[in-house]
Amino acid sequence: MIFNVLLLCGIIANAMPIQESGPWSKVPEFTNIFAFYTTVGFQYSGSQPNASNPIGNPALPGKTTSGGYNWVDNLVTEYNTSLVLAYDFAIAGATVDGDLIPPYQPAVKSFVQQVEIFKDHYSNTSGTWDPQNSLFTAWFGMNDIPRGENLTDWTTIFRETIQQYLTQAQDLYDAGSRYFVFLEVPPLQRTPLISQGSAAVLNATIFDVDRFNKAIRKGIREFAHHNREATVWILNTTSVFDKALDNPTAYGAPDAACYNSNGVSCLWWNNYHPGQAIQKLVAESISRLIKSRVHAI
């Protein structure tokens, strides 16, 4: 059996039970993961995921921001019991909606645009995936928060960003998606960039991470209640980061603040992206989650 994962942008940690919904008596053995922070550099116009290269293109581990394998790579090569194919639409630097919060480069496609690409090229009539064995994951906020905080009307844009996030979830459901993992924003205040910056930026980040996660939690609960055929998980990414950051030497790092582009000698690949140890913890957590019978909502 093949397991597909659609990745739109993310890291997964502990499950936060939300709702058991849908007709499933147990979690199926997924064969596809679709993902929409977790880029591998996948190009939908290139080679598609296959047994020889489960991420399709480029060659494993892809063009990652970890110095090597990220959680997507680990999930499809180690934390699986059968062939798992990953369609990773995530793009480094993406925001939920580029019209609300512009990315660092105009060419970076937002969550909205990633979903459009998926719908245009991977509709479930294409035969690429089956709703019964496909998992959709989304992880946003890591770029929206620091870029949004610099905007003059951040309060309004924040609300509109959350609404747009939920609209994309609904669009995916309407396109046939039935299994979802939504990932909370990790503790950005513990990144070297934020933790070593000004107190004002640190406090603003703590506040915005908390309210972003609360808003997504509330909105996804409503999404799951409205879409009764969906099985939904919300994942607390803080705990998976904290496991390593609270005990860095156990994961080969001298402390919790250093970063190195080899992705191994420190917990951070750069001053904002986690290295390979945290990525592997994420993959392990995802594997544990999807094998459990604890459904969300």
C-alpha positions as CSV (number, residue, x, y, z in Angstrom):
1,M,0.0,0.0,0.0
2,I,1.1,3.6,-0.7
3,F,0.8,6.4,1.7
4,N,0.4,10.0,0.4
5,V,1.1,13.1,2.3
6,L,0.2,16.6,1.1
7,L,2.4,19.1,2.8
8,L,1.5,22.8,2.7
9,C,3.8,24.1,5.4
10,G,4.7,22.5,8.6
11,I,6.0,20.8,11.6
12,I,4.0,18.4,13.8
13,A,4.2,17.7,17.5
14,N,1.9,16.4,20.2
15,A,-1.7,15.8,19.4
16,M,-4.3,18.0,21.0
17,P,-7.5,16.0,20.9
18,I,-10.3,18.0,19.2
19,Q,-13.0,15.8,17.7
20,E,-13.6,12.3,16.6
21,S,-15.6,12.8,13.4
22,G,-16.2,11.1,10.1
23,P,-17.1,7.5,9.4
24,W,-13.8,6.0,10.3
25,S,-13.6,3.3,13.0
26,K,-9.8,3.6,13.0
27,V,-7.2,5.8,11.4
28,P,-6.3,4.3,8.0
29,E,-2.9,3.5,6.7
30,F,-2.1,6.6,4.8
31,T,-0.4,6.4,1.4
32,N,-0.2,10.0,0.5
33,I,0.8,13.1,2.5
34,F,0.1,16.5,1.0
35,A,1.9,19.4,2.7
36,F,1.2,23.1,2.3
37,Y,8.4,26.2,7.1
38,T,8.7,22.5,5.6
39,T,10.0,22.9,2.1
40,V,11.9,20.3,0.1
41,G,11.9,22.3,-3.1
42,F,9.3,20.2,-4.9
43,Q,8.2,21.4,-8.3
44,Y,4.8,20.1,-9.4
45,S,5.9,20.2,-13.0
46,G,8.8,17.9,-12.4
47,S,9.1,14.2,-11.5
48,Q,6.3,13.0,-9.2
49,P,6.7,11.2,-5.9
50,N,7.5,7.5,-6.6
51,A,9.0,4.4,-4.9
52,S,12.6,5.5,-5.9
53,N,12.1,9.1,-4.7
54,P,9.1,9.5,-2.4
55,I,9.3,13.3,-2.6
56,G,9.4,13.3,-6.4
57,N,11.9,16.0,-6.9
58,P,14.6,17.1,-6.2
59,A,16.6,14.1,-5.0
60,L,16.3,13.3,-1.3
61,P,16.6,15.2,1.0
62,G,15.6,18.0,-1.3
63,K,16.4,21.7,-0.8
64,T,15.6,21.9,2.9
65,T,16.2,24.5,5.7
66,S,17.6,22.0,8.1
67,G,21.0,21.1,6.6
68,G,19.8,17.7,5.6
69,Y,16.6,15.6,6.2
70,N,13.6,17.5,7.5
71,W,10.6,15.9,9.1
72,V,9.0,15.2,5.7
73,D,12.1,13.3,4.6
74,N,12.2,11.3,7.8
75,L,8.6,10.5,7.7
76,V,8.7,9.0,4.2
77,T,12.0,7.1,4.7
78,E,12.0,6.0,8.3
79,Y,8.8,6.5,10.2
80,N,6.6,4.5,8.0
81,T,5.6,0.8,7.6
82,S,4.9,1.0,3.8
83,L,5.6,3.2,0.9
84,V,4.7,6.8,1.7
85,L,4.6,9.5,-1.0
86,A,4.9,13.2,-0.1
87,Y,3.7,16.1,-2.2
88,D,5.3,19.0,-0.6
89,F,3.9,22.4,-1.8
90,A,5.6,24.3,1.0
91,I,7.8,27.2,0.0
92,A,10.3,28.9,2.3
93,G,9.1,32.3,3.5
94,A,5.5,31.7,2.5
95,T,2.7,33.6,4.3
96,V,-1.0,32.7,4.4
97,D,-2.0,35.4,2.0
98,G,0.6,37.5,0.2
99,D,-2.0,40.2,-0.4
100,L,-2.4,40.6,3.4
101,I,1.2,39.9,4.5
102,P,3.7,40.2,1.6
103,P,6.5,37.5,1.7
104,Y,10.1,38.4,1.7
105,Q,10.2,38.0,-2.1
106,P,7.2,38.5,-4.5
107,A,7.8,35.2,-6.2
108,V,7.1,33.2,-3.0
109,K,3.7,31.6,-3.3
110,S,1.4,31.9,-0.3
111,F,-0.9,29.3,1.3
112,V,-3.7,30.6,-1.0
113,Q,-1.6,30.1,-4.1
114,Q,-0.3,26.7,-2.9
115,V,-3.9,25.5,-2.5
116,E,-4.7,26.8,-6.0
117,I,-1.8,24.8,-7.5
118,F,-3.0,21.7,-5.7
119,K,-6.6,22.2,-7.0
120,D,-5.4,22.9,-10.5
121,H,-3.0,20.0,-10.8
122,Y,-4.0,17.4,-8.2
123,S,-7.8,17.3,-8.1
124,N,-9.0,13.9,-6.8
125,T,-10.4,13.1,-10.3
126,S,-6.8,12.9,-11.5
127,G,-6.3,9.6,-9.8
128,T,-3.2,10.8,-7.9
129,W,-4.8,10.4,-4.5
130,D,-7.7,8.8,-2.6
131,P,-9.4,10.7,0.2
132,Q,-9.4,7.6,2.3
133,N,-5.6,7.3,2.5
134,S,-4.4,10.8,2.1
135,L,-3.4,13.1,4.9
136,F,-3.3,16.9,4.5
137,T,-1.1,19.0,6.7
138,A,-0.8,22.8,7.0
139,W,1.7,24.8,9.1
140,F,1.6,28.6,8.9
141,G,2.2,31.6,11.1
142,M,6.0,31.5,11.4
143,N,6.4,34.0,8.6
144,D,3.1,35.8,9.1
145,I,3.8,36.9,12.7
146,P,7.2,38.6,12.3
147,R,6.3,40.2,9.0
148,G,2.8,41.2,10.1
149,E,4.0,42.8,13.3
150,N,5.7,45.5,11.1
151,L,2.4,46.4,9.4
152,T,0.5,49.5,10.5
153,D,-2.9,47.7,10.7
154,W,-1.7,44.5,12.2
155,T,-4.8,43.9,14.3
156,T,-7.1,43.9,11.3
157,I,-4.6,42.0,9.1
158,F,-4.2,39.4,11.8
159,R,-8.0,38.7,11.9
160,E,-8.1,38.5,8.1
161,T,-5.1,36.2,8.0
162,I,-6.8,33.8,10.3
163,Q,-9.9,33.8,8.2
164,Q,-8.0,33.2,5.1
165,Y,-6.2,30.3,6.7
166,L,-9.6,28.7,7.6
167,T,-10.9,29.5,4.1
168,Q,-8.0,27.4,2.6
169,A,-8.9,24.5,5.0
170,Q,-12.5,24.6,3.7
171,D,-11.3,24.7,0.1
172,L,-9.2,21.6,0.7
173,Y,-12.2,19.9,2.2
174,D,-14.4,20.9,-0.7
175,A,-11.8,19.4,-3.0
176,G,-12.1,16.1,-1.3
177,S,-9.7,16.1,1.6
178,R,-10.9,14.3,4.7
179,Y,-7.9,13.8,7.0
180,F,-6.1,16.9,8.3
181,V,-3.3,17.9,10.6
182,F,-3.1,21.6,11.5
183,L,0.0,22.6,13.2
184,E,0.3,25.3,15.8
185,V,3.0,27.9,15.6
186,P,6.1,26.7,17.4
187,P,7.8,28.8,20.2
188,L,9.3,31.5,17.9
189,Q,10.5,33.3,21.1
190,R,13.0,30.5,21.5
191,T,14.7,31.0,18.1
192,P,18.1,32.6,18.3
193,L,16.7,35.5,16.2
194,I,14.0,36.4,18.6
195,S,15.5,35.3,21.9
196,Q,18.6,37.3,21.3
197,G,16.8,40.4,20.1
198,S,15.1,43.3,21.9
199,A,12.7,42.8,24.8
200,A,10.0,44.5,22.8
201,V,10.2,42.1,19.9
202,L,10.4,39.1,22.3
203,N,7.3,40.2,24.2
204,A,5.4,40.9,21.0
205,T,6.3,37.5,19.6
206,I,5.2,35.7,22.7
207,F,1.9,37.5,22.6
208,D,1.3,36.9,18.9
209,V,2.3,33.2,18.9
210,D,-0.2,32.7,21.7
211,R,-3.1,34.5,20.1
212,F,-2.4,33.0,16.6
213,N,-2.6,29.5,18.1
214,K,-5.7,30.3,20.1
215,A,-7.4,31.7,17.0
216,I,-6.5,28.7,14.8
217,R,-7.6,26.3,17.6
218,K,-11.0,28.0,17.8
219,G,-11.4,28.2,14.0
220,I,-10.4,24.6,13.3
221,R,-12.8,23.4,16.0
222,E,-15.6,25.2,14.1
223,F,-14.3,23.8,10.8
224,A,-14.4,20.3,12.1
225,H,-17.9,20.8,13.6
226,H,-19.2,22.1,10.3
227,N,-17.5,19.3,8.2
228,R,-18.6,16.1,9.9
229,E,-16.8,13.8,7.4
230,A,-13.4,15.3,8.3
231,T,-11.1,13.8,10.8
232,V,-9.0,16.6,12.2
233,W,-6.0,16.9,14.5
234,I,-4.5,20.1,16.0
235,L,-0.9,19.7,17.0
236,N,1.0,21.6,19.7
237,T,4.4,22.1,18.2
238,T,5.8,23.8,21.3
239,S,6.3,20.5,23.2
240,V,8.4,18.9,20.4
241,F,10.7,21.9,20.3
242,D,10.9,22.2,24.0
243,K,11.9,18.5,24.3
244,A,15.2,19.3,22.6
245,L,15.6,23.0,23.6
246,D,15.2,22.1,27.3
247,N,17.9,19.4,27.0
248,P,20.2,20.4,24.1
249,T,23.2,18.3,25.1
250,A,21.1,15.2,24.8
251,Y,20.7,16.1,21.1
252,G,24.3,16.9,20.4
253,A,24.2,20.7,20.9
254,P,26.2,22.7,23.4
255,D,23.2,24.9,24.2
256,A,19.8,25.9,23.0
257,A,20.8,29.1,21.2
258,C,23.6,28.1,18.8
259,Y,23.0,27.6,15.1
260,N,25.1,25.9,12.4
261,S,24.3,25.3,8.7
262,N,25.4,21.7,9.0
263,G,22.1,21.2,10.9
264,V,23.7,18.8,13.3
265,S,26.1,20.4,15.8
266,C,23.4,22.8,17.0
267,L,19.7,22.6,17.4
268,W,19.2,25.4,14.9
269,W,20.1,25.4,11.2
270,N,20.1,29.2,11.2
271,N,18.8,31.8,13.6
272,Y,15.1,30.9,12.8
273,H,14.9,27.3,11.4
274,P,15.4,24.1,13.4
275,G,18.1,21.6,12.5
276,Q,17.9,17.9,12.0
277,A,17.4,16.8,15.6
278,I,14.2,18.7,16.0
279,Q,13.1,17.7,12.6
280,K,13.5,14.1,13.5
281,L,11.5,14.6,16.7
282,V,8.8,16.1,14.6
283,A,8.6,13.0,12.3
284,E,8.6,10.7,15.3
285,S,5.7,12.6,16.8
286,I,3.7,12.5,13.5
287,S,4.2,8.8,13.2
288,R,3.0,8.3,16.7
289,L,0.0,10.5,16.2
290,I,-1.3,8.9,13.0
291,K,-1.0,5.4,14.5
292,S,-3.0,6.4,17.5
293,R,-6.8,6.3,17.6
294,V,-7.0,9.7,19.3
295,H,-8.9,11.8,16.8
296,A,-9.1,15.5,16.9
297,I,-12.3,17.4,17.8
